Amino acid sequence: MNEKATQIYRVEFNGKYFWFSSLIGEFTKAFKMQISLISRYEQQGKDLTEIQA
């Protein structure tokens, strides 16, 4: 079985923390991919999910 491990990243920005998950193990590549995904969602008018802790 060849399964990739999901990486969970936590980013601090303007005093707030954000989490995202990715199959990409390198933070820079995963973060760039996450930003492009967010941009696509915003262009399509989709709402982003906010999780309250």
C-alpha atoms as a printed R data frame, in Angstrom:
   type eleno elety resid chain resno       x      y      z
1  ATOM     1    CA   MET     A     1   0.000  0.000  0.000
2  ATOM     2    CA   ASN     A     2   1.483  3.358 -1.047
3  ATOM     3    CA   GLU     A     3  -0.363  6.030  0.954
4  ATOM     4    CA   LYS     A     4   0.933  9.556  1.432
5  ATOM     5    CA   ALA     A     5   0.791 11.113  4.876
6  ATOM     6    CA   THR     A     6  -1.209 14.302  5.263
7  ATOM     7    CA   GLN     A     7   0.763 17.151  6.786
8  ATOM     8    CA   ILE     A     8  -1.034 19.700  8.991
9  ATOM     9    CA   TYR     A     9   0.430 23.198  9.005
10 ATOM    10    CA   ARG     A    10  -0.279 26.040 11.434
11 ATOM    11    CA   VAL     A    11   0.391 29.608 10.302
12 ATOM    12    CA   GLU     A    12   0.327 32.723 12.513
13 ATOM    13    CA   PHE     A    13  -0.729 35.910 10.723
14 ATOM    14    CA   ASN     A    14  -1.713 39.216 12.345
15 ATOM    15    CA   GLY     A    15  -2.077 37.565 15.740
16 ATOM    16    CA   LYS     A    16  -4.424 34.849 14.452
17 ATOM    17    CA   TYR     A    17  -3.654 31.211 13.744
18 ATOM    18    CA   PHE     A    18  -4.712 29.365 10.603
19 ATOM    19    CA   TRP     A    19  -4.462 25.657  9.872
20 ATOM    20    CA   PHE     A    20  -4.414 23.819  6.587
21 ATOM    21    CA   SER     A    21  -3.597 20.298  5.511
22 ATOM    22    CA   SER     A    22  -1.695 19.087  2.487
23 ATOM    23    CA   LEU     A    23  -0.140 15.963  1.026
24 ATOM    24    CA   ILE     A    24   2.886 18.090  0.113
25 ATOM    25    CA   GLY     A    25   5.633 17.704  2.725
26 ATOM    26    CA   GLU     A    26   7.440 20.962  1.952
27 ATOM    27    CA   PHE     A    27   5.806 23.959  3.669
28 ATOM    28    CA   THR     A    28   6.583 26.580  0.976
29 ATOM    29    CA   LYS     A    29   5.051 24.520 -1.840
30 ATOM    30    CA   ALA     A    30   2.049 23.549  0.285
31 ATOM    31    CA   PHE     A    31   1.434 27.170  1.321
32 ATOM    32    CA   LYS     A    32   1.640 28.460 -2.269
33 ATOM    33    CA   MET     A    33  -0.818 25.778 -3.375
34 ATOM    34    CA   GLN     A    34  -3.182 26.712 -0.519
35 ATOM    35    CA   ILE     A    35  -3.063 30.416 -1.498
36 ATOM    36    CA   SER     A    36  -3.870 29.591 -5.136
37 ATOM    37    CA   LEU     A    37  -6.756 27.369 -3.996
38 ATOM    38    CA   ILE     A    38  -8.157 30.198 -1.853
39 ATOM    39    CA   SER     A    39  -7.875 32.599 -4.806
40 ATOM    40    CA   ARG     A    40  -9.810 30.196 -7.037
41 ATOM    41    CA   TYR     A    41 -12.538 29.790 -4.425
42 ATOM    42    CA   GLU     A    42 -12.871 33.555 -4.037
43 ATOM    43    CA   GLN     A    43 -13.069 34.049 -7.828
44 ATOM    44    CA   GLN     A    44 -15.875 31.472 -7.979
45 ATOM    45    CA   GLY     A    45 -17.743 33.224 -5.157
46 ATOM    46    CA   LYS     A    46 -17.482 30.236 -2.810
47 ATOM    47    CA   ASP     A    47 -17.395 30.746  0.943
48 ATOM    48    CA   LEU     A    48 -14.341 29.626  2.871
49 ATOM    49    CA   THR     A    49 -14.943 27.601  6.008
50 ATOM    50    CA   GLU     A    50 -13.969 29.101  9.347
51 ATOM    51    CA   ILE     A    51 -13.576 26.754 12.286
52 ATOM    52    CA   GLN     A    52 -14.142 28.236 15.744
53 ATOM    53    CA   ALA     A    53 -11.895 26.865 18.510
